[in-house]
Amino acid sequence: MFYSALHYARAYLLKTHVQTDSHGDLFDAIKFDPKLKGIYAQYRHLFDYGINARYRLNVYGRADVEKAKPSLEFIEHHIKKLL
């Protein structure tokens, strides 16, 4: 779900000719773009899930997936309106 959110954010940023080369750059672009800053908390939520799964080897179950879904749905809906 995190990478889906990342690709949505990058799609919008490419449309606005903003290039990001790292997760930090992308966080800043989201945080400081007036049209994207509203998704920052949801994006951060999914980023944290991804980091915890990949590097801390947290195991997530169905309940965790259900908690994460609204964040992705919010991001998807928000960015689709901008594209």
Secondary structure by P-SEA (a helix, b strand, c coil): caaaaaaaaaaaaaaaccccccaaaaaaaaacccccccaaaaaaaaaaaaaaaccccccccaaaaaaaaaaaaaaaaaaaaac
